[in-house]
Amino acid sequence: MDLTDLQSMDPDCVLHLAKIMDLFKAHGVGLVVRVDPDPAEDIGSNFLSVIHYRGKVSVVICDMIAEAARALIASFRPIQPKLPIHPRHQVPAPPLQAHTAP
């Protein structure tokens, strides 16, 4: 979530932001990276995060978008299948074809 250009937020937006946070938690989002160049101007996101994530979603606050990108890359872990795939269900690789010069 990039809040770099956010100057103000209408109080009516809080309900929508809270619903989004609840959806993140409900769908198993593990990390939210927020770009907020001036934490002193926080719009209440930190408070809402504590209430709606309840320790289930980690929050990283960055000053710049490049820093946020590094945080996302550093957190990346390939998704592992929950159950082993039976060899019969694996898709075989296509056969290699030899190319000859004309």
C-alpha positions as MATLAB code, in Angstrom:
seq = 'MDLTDLQSMDPDCVLHLAKIMDLFKAHGVGLVVRVDPDPAEDIGSNFLSVIHYRGKVSVVICDMIAEAARALIASFRPIQPKLPIHPRHQVPAPPLQAHTAP';
ca = [
       0.000    0.000    0.000;
       1.694    3.192   -1.159;
       0.616    6.193    0.930;
       3.299    8.496   -0.444;
       0.901   11.042   -1.956;
      -1.871   10.733    0.624;
      -2.580   14.130    2.173;
      -5.723   13.327    4.133;
      -8.379   10.680    4.464;
     -12.096   11.121    4.974;
     -13.236    9.477    8.236;
     -15.742    7.402    6.242;
     -12.796    5.551    4.677;
     -11.896    3.953    8.007;
     -14.703    1.410    7.723;
     -13.526    0.378    4.239;
      -9.894    0.172    5.338;
     -10.914   -1.983    8.315;
     -12.856   -4.338    6.010;
      -9.842   -4.668    3.722;
      -7.657   -5.514    6.716;
     -10.151   -8.141    7.870;
     -10.172   -9.669    4.375;
      -6.366   -9.804    4.342;
      -6.397  -11.683    7.633;
      -9.263  -13.988    6.602;
      -7.499  -14.970    3.376;
      -4.190  -15.741    5.058;
      -2.152  -12.728    3.959;
       0.998  -12.915    6.062;
       2.675   -9.618    5.242;
       1.535   -6.103    4.419;
       4.170   -3.624    3.266;
       3.146   -0.005    3.574;
       4.992    2.988    2.095;
       4.527    5.909    4.471;
       7.268    8.533    4.103;
       6.140   10.476    7.183;
       5.082    8.194   10.056;
       4.255   11.298   12.122;
       1.372   11.878    9.703;
      -0.055    8.389   10.269;
      -3.781    8.328    9.486;
      -4.502    5.701   12.129;
      -3.259    2.738   10.098;
      -1.011    1.548   12.921;
      -3.909    1.543   15.374;
      -6.201   -0.216   12.892;
      -3.483   -2.787   12.150;
      -3.203   -3.736   15.811;
      -6.967   -4.193   16.113;
      -7.708   -5.941   12.816;
      -4.592   -8.043   12.260;
      -4.223   -9.151   15.912;
      -0.744  -10.522   15.349;
      -1.819  -12.672   12.382;
      -0.445  -10.321    9.704;
       3.006   -8.737    9.869;
       3.269   -5.092    8.870;
       6.396   -3.448    7.473;
       6.410    0.327    7.116;
       8.884    1.773    4.621;
       9.910    5.310    3.686;
      10.297    4.681   -0.043;
       8.851    2.342   -2.653;
      12.303    0.851   -3.368;
      12.643   -0.098    0.287;
       9.184   -1.701    0.157;
      10.182   -3.712   -2.917;
      13.271   -4.991   -1.092;
      11.113   -5.975    1.890;
       8.732   -7.912   -0.354;
      11.556   -9.682   -2.175;
      13.236  -10.573    1.121;
       9.997  -12.089    2.429;
       9.343  -14.240   -0.631;
       9.242  -17.958   -0.011;
       8.146  -20.329   -2.776;
       4.803  -21.931   -2.021;
       5.188  -25.587   -1.214;
       2.341  -27.985   -1.964;
       0.548  -29.098    1.193;
       0.379  -32.691    0.006;
       3.021  -34.535   -1.975;
       2.144  -34.896   -5.636;
       1.818  -38.504   -6.702;
       4.177  -39.248   -9.646;
       1.201  -40.382  -11.722;
      -0.268  -36.845  -11.499;
       2.859  -35.028  -12.575;
       2.871  -33.614  -16.069;
       5.792  -35.030  -18.043;
       8.159  -32.638  -19.726;
       7.824  -32.509  -23.510;
      10.463  -34.503  -25.361;
      13.490  -32.573  -26.559;
      13.749  -32.231  -30.309;
      17.064  -31.973  -32.036;
      17.485  -28.951  -34.310;
      19.761  -29.267  -37.294;
      21.199  -26.411  -39.266;
      19.787  -26.075  -42.831;
];
